Amino acid sequence: MAVVATKLRKGQAIKVKGDTGVILELVHRTPGKGNALIMATIRSFASGKTKDIRFNPSEKVETLMVNRIKLEYSYQDGSSYFFMDPETYDSVELPGNLLEDIADMITENTVCEVVQLEGDPVAVELPPTVELKVTEAAEGLKGDTVNNPQKPATLETGKIVQVPLFVKTGDVISVDTRTGKYLGRA
């Protein structure tokens, strides 16, 4: 189904120039000179990479019908990730390439949203924030508080994030899954 670019919304799946993807961000811009345009940041289902695309407001864009299901992460075995459907308790195996970008933020029992296109899984989306335990963090220097200093901390998944000096080993912190940045202590 084709819609005018002004009717596009964040989270929709679209097909542009032979590539399919999901809209991550959408901005309507009206420059001082010239016509208005719509800037969309799209993550490709095929490659997993993001790219920016400009649309003319009157341009027709093909939208795709996707199915979104909630699954609970169970474990990883080799290059496959296993999830459980919380309603039917069925086990679902997903290939590792769908989780490349988020594998360092997913822990057991995390509820994810799996996007399916024509019955095939094409993307896995985490909740906006996840809580992870700090397994290693250097001690902060006393008195070093000018300009909001940060230090690296290793999380239970192996991800390294910059955290404030007061965060210690054993703390549980919230991490923004879209940016991978520290949000606060949980």
WOURBEL-V485828 format. One record per residue. N is the residue number from 1. RES is the residue in one letter. SS is DSSP state (H for helix, E for strand, L for the rest). PSI is psi in whole degrees, -180 to 180 (999 if undefined). Layout:
n:N res:RES ss:SS psi:PSI
n:N res:RES ss:SS psi:PSI
This chain:
n:1 res:M ss:L psi:128
n:2 res:A ss:E psi:137
n:3 res:V ss:E psi:161
n:4 res:V ss:E psi:144
n:5 res:A ss:H psi:-29
n:6 res:T ss:H psi:-17
n:7 res:K ss:H psi:-1
n:8 res:L ss:L psi:149
n:9 res:R ss:L psi:154
n:10 res:K ss:L psi:136
n:11 res:G ss:L psi:-11
n:12 res:Q ss:L psi:149
n:13 res:A ss:E psi:133
n:14 res:I ss:E psi:165
n:15 res:K ss:E psi:121
n:16 res:V ss:E psi:125
n:17 res:K ss:L psi:43
n:18 res:G ss:L psi:-4
n:19 res:D ss:E psi:141
n:20 res:T ss:E psi:148
n:21 res:G ss:E psi:177
n:22 res:V ss:E psi:142
n:23 res:I ss:E psi:120
n:24 res:L ss:E psi:-37
n:25 res:E ss:E psi:146
n:26 res:L ss:E psi:127
n:27 res:V ss:E psi:128
n:28 res:H ss:E psi:123
n:29 res:R ss:E psi:138
n:30 res:T ss:L psi:96
n:31 res:P ss:L psi:162
n:32 res:G ss:L psi:-40
n:33 res:K ss:L psi:147
n:34 res:G ss:L psi:-174
n:35 res:N ss:L psi:159
n:36 res:A ss:L psi:157
n:37 res:L ss:E psi:163
n:38 res:I ss:E psi:122
n:39 res:M ss:E psi:126
n:40 res:A ss:E psi:134
n:41 res:T ss:E psi:123
n:42 res:I ss:E psi:135
n:43 res:R ss:E psi:121
n:44 res:S ss:E psi:136
n:45 res:F ss:L psi:-36
n:46 res:A ss:L psi:-49
n:47 res:S ss:L psi:-22
n:48 res:G ss:L psi:-1
n:49 res:K ss:L psi:153
n:50 res:T ss:E psi:151
n:51 res:K ss:E psi:155
n:52 res:D ss:E psi:135
n:53 res:I ss:E psi:139
n:54 res:R ss:E psi:137
n:55 res:F ss:E psi:143
n:56 res:N ss:E psi:138
n:57 res:P ss:L psi:-29
n:58 res:S ss:L psi:-1
n:59 res:E ss:L psi:140
n:60 res:K ss:E psi:134
n:61 res:V ss:E psi:135
n:62 res:E ss:E psi:122
n:63 res:T ss:E psi:151
n:64 res:L ss:E psi:145
n:65 res:M ss:L psi:122
n:66 res:V ss:E psi:157
n:67 res:N ss:E psi:132
n:68 res:R ss:E psi:126
n:69 res:I ss:E psi:145
n:70 res:K ss:E psi:127
n:71 res:L ss:E psi:151
n:72 res:E ss:E psi:126
n:73 res:Y ss:E psi:134
n:74 res:S ss:E psi:-62
n:75 res:Y ss:E psi:171
n:76 res:Q ss:E psi:139
n:77 res:D ss:E psi:105
n:78 res:G ss:L psi:-124
n:79 res:S ss:L psi:6
n:80 res:S ss:E psi:149
n:81 res:Y ss:E psi:139
n:82 res:F ss:E psi:133
n:83 res:F ss:E psi:159
n:84 res:M ss:E psi:136
n:85 res:D ss:L psi:116
n:86 res:P ss:L psi:-17
n:87 res:E ss:L psi:-43
n:88 res:T ss:L psi:-11
n:89 res:Y ss:L psi:19
n:90 res:D ss:L psi:147
n:91 res:S ss:E psi:135
n:92 res:V ss:E psi:127
n:93 res:E ss:E psi:129
n:94 res:L ss:E psi:142
n:95 res:P ss:E psi:149
n:96 res:G ss:H psi:-28
n:97 res:N ss:H psi:-22
n:98 res:L ss:H psi:-21
n:99 res:L ss:H psi:12
n:100 res:E ss:L psi:-49
n:101 res:D ss:L psi:-22
n:102 res:I ss:L psi:0
n:103 res:A ss:H psi:-29
n:104 res:D ss:H psi:8
n:105 res:M ss:H psi:4
n:106 res:I ss:L psi:133
n:107 res:T ss:L psi:168
n:108 res:E ss:L psi:139
n:109 res:N ss:L psi:9
n:110 res:T ss:L psi:128
n:111 res:V ss:E psi:121
n:112 res:C ss:E psi:162
n:113 res:E ss:E psi:121
n:114 res:V ss:E psi:125
n:115 res:V ss:E psi:125
n:116 res:Q ss:E psi:133
n:117 res:L ss:E psi:118
n:118 res:E ss:L psi:39
n:119 res:G ss:L psi:-11
n:120 res:D ss:E psi:135
n:121 res:P ss:E psi:132
n:122 res:V ss:E psi:-16
n:123 res:A ss:E psi:153
n:124 res:V ss:E psi:126
n:125 res:E ss:E psi:129
n:126 res:L ss:L psi:163
n:127 res:P ss:L psi:164
n:128 res:P ss:L psi:-33
n:129 res:T ss:E psi:151
n:130 res:V ss:E psi:152
n:131 res:E ss:E psi:124
n:132 res:L ss:E psi:148
n:133 res:K ss:E psi:139
n:134 res:V ss:E psi:121
n:135 res:T ss:E psi:-21
n:136 res:E ss:E psi:127
n:137 res:A ss:E psi:131
n:138 res:A ss:L psi:155
n:139 res:E ss:L psi:139
n:140 res:G ss:L psi:149
n:141 res:L ss:L psi:131
n:142 res:K ss:L psi:136
n:143 res:G ss:L psi:-9
n:144 res:D ss:L psi:74
n:145 res:T ss:L psi:12
n:146 res:V ss:L psi:138
n:147 res:N ss:L psi:34
n:148 res:N ss:L psi:65
n:149 res:P ss:L psi:151
n:150 res:Q ss:E psi:161
n:151 res:K ss:E psi:155
n:152 res:P ss:E psi:143
n:153 res:A ss:E psi:137
n:154 res:T ss:E psi:131
n:155 res:L ss:E psi:170
n:156 res:E ss:L psi:-22
n:157 res:T ss:L psi:-6
n:158 res:G ss:L psi:-8
n:159 res:K ss:L psi:141
n:160 res:I ss:E psi:126
n:161 res:V ss:E psi:156
n:162 res:Q ss:E psi:128
n:163 res:V ss:E psi:161
n:164 res:P ss:E psi:163
n:165 res:L ss:L psi:-25
n:166 res:F ss:L psi:-11
n:167 res:V ss:L psi:131
n:168 res:K ss:L psi:166
n:169 res:T ss:L psi:134
n:170 res:G ss:L psi:-18
n:171 res:D ss:L psi:151
n:172 res:V ss:E psi:127
n:173 res:I ss:E psi:159
n:174 res:S ss:E psi:137
n:175 res:V ss:E psi:133
n:176 res:D ss:E psi:120
n:177 res:T ss:L psi:-20
n:178 res:R ss:L psi:-35
n:179 res:T ss:L psi:-20
n:180 res:G ss:L psi:20
n:181 res:K ss:L psi:155
n:182 res:Y ss:E psi:136
n:183 res:L ss:E psi:-35
n:184 res:G ss:E psi:175
n:185 res:R ss:E psi:145
n:186 res:A ss:L psi:999
